Amino acid sequence: MRRISKGWLRVAACAAVLGGGSAIAQTAPQTPQMLFDTAQAALEKGNFAAAITGYRAAVAGLPPLARSTAVIRARLAYALQQSGQFDPAMAEATLAVRAFAAQKVTRDEDLAYSLRLLGSLHRGGANNTQAVTELQRAIAAETDTKSTDALSLRYTLALAALTEQPDLAAATLDAVRADAASFAKLPKTDQANFFSVRALADLNRGQPKLAAPFIEQALDLTGRTTTKVSISQVRIRGNAALIYARLGDSEKVRQYLTYSGAGHLPDQSWMTMSDKDLPVCGGDVAPQDVAVVEFAIEDNGRVSGASPVYASKPGPLGNVFAAAVAEWRWQPAALAKLDPFWRQSIRLELRCVKRPPLLALSDAFSDRTRDWLTQIHVDPDVITPAFDANEPGAGAIPRALAAVHTAKDNRSRAEAVAALDAVLVSLNAPAEARAYALFVGASPVRSATRSGYESDKARAFGVAVARLETQSGSERARAWLRTEQALALEASGTLAPARQLLQGVIATPAATLPQDDPIRSLAQLHLSLIEKRDGAPARADQRLTEAGITPEQCSLLDVRPVPQNTNISSAAFPSEALRWNFEGNARVAFDIAADGRVEQTRTVIAYPPFVFGPATERAVARFRYLPPTLGNEVLGCVGQSVNVHYQMPK
């Protein structure tokens, strides 16, 4: 940003104050010009806090739509952005643009900057169309179209238009390259980034063959197979993998992903330890549509910079997925083994789901736990080991939670859960909070088979129920954990004890567990499933009818069909991934037909993109279930999903 001369602002200032009949010289108040000069000097030294204070003081006494106000607000927005205060920066940039418009200013460096800031902050997600317009207006407002900032602005516009208007992205970058002399003066990395995004523009136009020469130029400039990489190289090689995936060249896909680091991170468990809701199919997003979204994960577990790099059709599709990813959250403790470098550029292959998240039995307990933690001044979103292990009271909770999440084996997790529960008991935690903590800790760290995993989980739930036996008011919490224990036993194929537990839950007095309580409903539903499996379908349907369970009610519940065959053998591991030592994850969604067969398999989340999805879909298609039914109608079995983690043999 250019430095404004001291004569830009003409405001009369009073030099002295007279009082009490005597001329007493006092310190002259600082004028807006003086305040601005001080703030500008602080900005140029990188002292953004002082610059922000000075700019705010300078603008306080000026008319809101004056030219000088517009300039100061633009500088203030820059200082706020540089200090990471993005929402205030956006607010100030908006006011600056409004003031410039009132003065009928259309070309000005500070106006261009304000529009660029707005476009950059709106890029990706629900406001991306607005971002494209703001960045185009910023280009029109430039006073120096040959500057480095001007080239960077066009690059940013191309990124914003990449999946929404790929023709605009291509034309914008072609215009930059048309000035061959200026383009040749750019550093090689910048040239490579231009070629790389230009390749993505063709990919998003459905022309991967035209994209290939551009990505090859980017690879020539930055290297193809170096083992020490920059973020630019990670992105360029990731783009190459996307292009060759669309061209069907699996060997090059694996090669470039390998040398981008994807699939080779020290620990892959971070992928599953987060809340990841996806868009529901409908409107602009069809079940067959796919997008690849790039994002970063901050130290606090929040997502930043989510933006689409590929969408299977132009328009809003890619940004619908980016908006969803922007809301994802990771627990900081889950990121402990993931190097911050690799968290700067994560890419996932994504598709929509057929229904929104269902009502899980744990939801009410989770909400009660959050309320209680907030009441005792513990942030419910923070699980971190950065607390003193010996700190008394509520301060011990985050560290105890972190120990549960980072346990390396089942034994250490059980010990961590016991320690966490002891902390909660010492704080007189409500039964719901203790039950939820025990529920979270019941999932095994690892088991050799899926049935073994469920058996281990059932045992952990048994221990959890026993811990709550002596707490007054824990009856409903224990009914919930017994239901979860029964479902785990059911999933492991151990039906007799599962039946006994479910019968006990249903026998719970209505004063404790009302007739329409979701816990009771799910217990009734699964008891009927076991009866059907035992050859008593009429009795099973009668049980559901007597309980008043309807298909509409079940459509809201997280109904879990009984698995009869859900094993995935090592043969499902893609041979190319094995050859390149790839690891990764895939979540596959599917429906269950009335005969228990799986249909409509679709990969909805995959890391790395376009590697593990097809093999996982083929494996899941062989699954068989005993679906819950009422009469001839299958209940709640549309839009099921399963996560599969691929890990190299030790």
Phi, psi and omega in degrees: 000136183286152179275132182272137181293159184291346183267011185288335186244127182244100180230129178291139179233144179276131185271335183207162178239131178259138178207153175063022177080355180243141178279100181248116181292129177238164179296127182293136177295147180286135178280163174305325179296316180295318179297320179297314181300318179295317180295320181295321178297320178295320180298315183292340176268358181082012178269081188291326180299315179293322179297317180299314179300316182293316180296320180296320178293322182293322185277345187299325184260015184254154176300139188297336184247018179285156178300318180296323178298318180300316181295313182296318180296325177298316178293322178297318178300318179298314181297320179295318179298316181295335179266007176083011180264079192287320180295312175298324178298317179296320180296317181291320178296322177297317178294324179296314179299320180296318180292320176300319180297321179297330179270006180058035177270124180245339179230115181194141183298319181289326174297315179300319180296315181300316179294322178295319179298314179299315180297320180295319182284334178273349186294137182080132178094200191296333184260019186294324178300319176297321180299316180301315179297316181296320180291324175295320177294325178296319178298318180294335182272354183298148174253343179226099185278357181257356185288165176298321178299322181295319178294319179297322179297318179292324176297318179296320177298317179299319178297318181294324184271358194306310181258337182279314179225072185299332176297319178295319179300314181296313182297322180296316180287325177296325178295323177293315182289340180296331174274080189301322183295314180292320182295323181293338180279347180291150173302153183302322180297319179294317177300317180298319179296321177298313179297321183295314180289326176299322177296318179296326178300315178293322178300317180286346172272003180079025183233067183298331178295323177287334180288328187303314180298324179293316181291330177295322176296320178296319179293322177299324184282333187244352182095148186256323191228030175287145182270339174261118191234154171261170178297324177300316179294322177302315182291317182296316179291325174297321176295320178299319179297320178297316182295314182286339172294318178289337177271356178078018180263084186296329180297315179290327176302309182295321182298309185286329174293321179302314182275007169260351182094344181296136180083001182231024179286152185301330182215130183260357186293340181301332185297324186268353186261061180200166174266115186230087175274142181248159176299147176274136181302141180141159180065241183281353188238116179258158183304329182277351182288146180223146176222154171243122183246134176255142180201169175243155175245121180284169180301330181276005177089359180273153180273141174225154174064027180293124180207147181280142174249343177210139172220143186287352173208147179294163180112204188283352188311303184301321183283338172297317178290321179299321179296322178293315181297326180300339180267356181289153180223139172246148170284132181307323181297332181289344183264004189303325183266001182259111182304134179306331178301314184285341178285352181283338185211087178251137180235135178231143171275130189225146170222167182281166176247159187279343181210155179290169179306134183275167177288112176266149179300334183283346188302311183296324180288323176297316180297317179295323179295316178300317180299317181293316179300319178297320180297327181262016173067039172245127180292116183292347181265000185245119171235108188215144176280005186279025177249151178294125182299332182265005181295129183282165172070208186298335181298343181278346186296310182302320180291321179295321176296319179299322180296324177295313184291330185258008179303138186268343179210172185296324181293314181293329176293317179299320178294320179293322178296318179298319179294319178297316181296324178297321177297316181295320178297318181296337180261009181056044180296145177296157182302324181297320181291317177297317181297319181293319178298319178293325177296313180300320183279356184282339181290125180296153176292316177196153175215155185291325182228166179294318179294323176296321177300313181293323178297316178297321179295319179300319178297319180295323177293324177299317177296320181297316179300317181298325180295329184270355187305322187268357182273126178295139178081016184259010187300314182292322178298320179291325176298321178296310183295326176294322177296316178298321178297318179296319180294325177292318177298317178302316181293334179274355180090008180262087194274327185299308177293332177295316178301317182297317179295317181295321177298322178294321178296316182294331179282355179300133181305145181298335178295331178267318184230092184305159183300329181261013178295133180304329179296313179296317181300315182291324177296317177300316183298316183283331174294323177294326177298316180296321179295322177296319180295330179277004175091027179234064184296325181295315179296323180296314179294323179297321179300315181293321179295316179296327180282351179076021181278131181241160175301323180297320179295317182292334181293345179264344185267154174280075182288135182242107178294153181281120179286136175252330175205102180230030180279142174240120182277167179296343179294342179288343182293118182304134184298322179296322179293321177297317183296325181263010179059042180277144167236160180178190183220153173215135171251121182248128176264152182198165173249158177242124180281171183298334179272006177089359179280153180268138178218166178058046178288135181213131173286123181254335172218132176215137174225128350291167180296142170060036177241302189261352185300302184302317181295321179292320178299319180295320180292317182293329180299341179270356179297152173226140183228162166256098187283144174290131181226156173232109190068238178255009185259128177283132185257124168060031183246018173265134177079031172289164177208159178219140176262134177236126179254127180257120182231136180295141177301140179282000000 
